Amino acid sequence: MEAASSSSSQCSTYSYEEYKETADWLLAHTEQRPKLAIICGSGLGGLGELLVDRTVFKYKDIPRFPTSSVPGHAGQLVFGKLQGRECVCMQGRFHFYEGYNIHTVTYPVRVFSLLGVETLIVTNAAGGLNDCYDVGDIMLIKDHINMPGFAGQNPLCGPNDDRFGVRFPCMSDAYDRELCALAKQTAGEQGCDSFLQEGVYCMVAGPTYETVAECRALQMLGADAVGMSTVPEVVVARHCGLRVLGLSLITNKVVTRYDSTDKANHEEVLKTTERRTHDLQRLVSHLVTKI
């Protein structure tokens, strides 16, 4: 079966049977049965290269899967073992700003739940809003602000399928506290605690970087980092009952002064991820042994 075309991937919602078709296809093409899934953010796809006994699927070859068009996103799904644990890793995610609707952005997460995944680790590249953060810090996400959700772009809008989750899921426990504690412990053991932070991630739709006024407003709302992804996948993961751990790599400091000559750009983001990716990989790979 051919992968869905870009036009068909723009449908407003998907049925349970469509998610199951993709999951069944993957189960038929690999012997791996992962309980852990990892979604890699911009420039962080190297996590997938750590897996052994790998089975790799290009997104374009997977039935109904969208494709990624952003530099730094390889666009493939990798099954394999990380520190002996069976995992599935998305090397590249999908974004609302690419033109996909919010249901398409989150399509893989429901597929993961049907594969038997129980825990989701999401990573992203983010701009630092907290003045105490430095470029290269890793932020444990303790909570999020869903700006597109405020505007009605929530992946749970539309008919609810009780086979996935309840109509009105709780989000006050979106990020698993036990997993956060394990991440802190692992960071200390791996010498990463000196650049580990914990804070609130705010999602904006993108693709433009934020204005000075917008950055100041987000700081007033209590956000510590800002990015263009992650939150929709977390919402759907929690709806499906998955435990979630979120990690943001602070790749740039946001501009909050009108007299500043700094300008956020994607090249800077990728350059920072290249510098810090080894530390993030080390942290995640040792963390999975504790989950």
Summary of the structure (lengths in Angstrom):
residues: 291
radius of gyration: 17.9
end to end distance: 35.4
largest distance: 57.5
contacts: 1002
relative contact order: 0.20
helix: 36%
strand: 23%
